[in-house]
Amino acid sequence: MSAETLTAERTSTEPVVKLQGITKGFPDRKKGFQRIVGTTDVDIDEGEFITIIGPSGCGKSTILKMIAGLESVDEGSISLAGEPITEPSRELGIVFQQHVLLPWMSARQNVIFALETDPRQKRSKQELESLADEYLELVNLSHAADRRPTQLSGGMQQRVGIARAFALEPKVMLLDEPLGALDALTRHELQLQLLELCEQHKRTFIMVTHDVDEALLLSDRILVMGAGPEARIVHDITVPFSRPRDVENLEQDPKHHELRSFLLSSLTGH
Ligand SMILES: Nc1ncnc2c1ncn2[C@@H]1O[C@H](COP(=O)(O)OP(=O)(O)OP(=O)(O)O)[C@@H](O)[C@H]1O
């Protein structure tokens, strides 16, 4: 299977996120300066679920951080709906591997806190509470809304993080290995929940993962990065499975096996 056969034609609509000729490097103690991300161009359409996979240290998180406005680009530009991204914005929701919940607040209060700081909307206490509950329900956490982070499992804390980012209704959700720190069972449960979330509430997602199966389950497109230094996207693969997706049917599809093998060999070089 070649990457070309997997790449669908792009539509002509304005991409929601556009990376144009970006590069990024960091000072290195031994080498002085090391370019991590080589010249990269990507267009991401509204409503797409994109995953970025690639060898460890190739620069996946760095690309996500540049899109988030948390790192500057050295060359080129990144735009969101046509406007350059130069700093973090509420239009870019972020979920990291490690949850960053405020420990003295309940799950509901954590979501409310994010909503309260949204200058685009002033809401009453009641509105805030019902909105927070709505988003906690989306991630099946209604029963735990009053618990503090220490009273929640790692998976539950991550679900609060997802609800909180989602509640701000960003144009784009950026997920940096959001399920990476979870045990296999919890991880699978959360993958299914993310799948449901993105199918029922169409939004643009850009996610970094190491997990090929996760990428195949969730993505519309998978961007495969090569090894660094100067890592680039070596394959831009359109995932051919229709939605809503059914995990069992998906795994029995011969195309799934073929694509999985292709991705694994792209990552390992075998
Ligand atoms: N702020 C920084 N200063 C110096 N070097 C950095 C900085 N951020 C990232 N790097 C380096 O850039 C390289 C790419 O890091 P990055 O975290 O983007 O890779 P990654 O592909 O996400 O890795 P992993 O899969 O292991 O999480 C690494 O060598 C890392 O040490």
The ligand as a Gaussian input file, in Angstrom:
#p B3LYP/6-31G(d) Opt

LIG

0 1
 N       11.486000      23.978000      25.011000
 C       12.422000      23.134000      24.527000
 N       13.729000      23.379000      24.625000
 C       14.671000      22.548000      24.135000
 N       14.375000      21.409000      23.491000
 C       13.079000      21.093000      23.356000
 C       12.033000      21.928000      23.869000
 N       10.833000      21.352000      23.569000
 C       11.120000      20.212000      22.919000
 N       12.452000      20.048000      22.788000
 C       13.132000      18.945000      22.114000
 O       12.545000      18.799000      20.837000
 C       12.456000      17.422000      20.496000
 C       11.028000      17.090000      20.124000
 O       10.231000      17.130000      21.288000
 P        8.674000      16.814000      21.247000
 O        8.205000      16.744000      22.651000
 O        8.001000      17.736000      20.327000
 O        8.691000      15.358000      20.576000
 P        7.530000      14.278000      20.511000
 O        7.561000      13.712000      19.140000
 O        6.246000      14.836000      20.976000
 O        8.108000      13.229000      21.569000
 P        7.387000      12.045000      22.374000
 O        6.750000      11.163000      21.356000
 O        8.529000      11.347000      23.054000
 O        6.426000      12.672000      23.325000
 C       13.007000      16.644000      21.670000
 O       14.352000      16.328000      21.416000
 C       12.910000      17.620000      22.828000
 O       13.900000      17.376000      23.782000

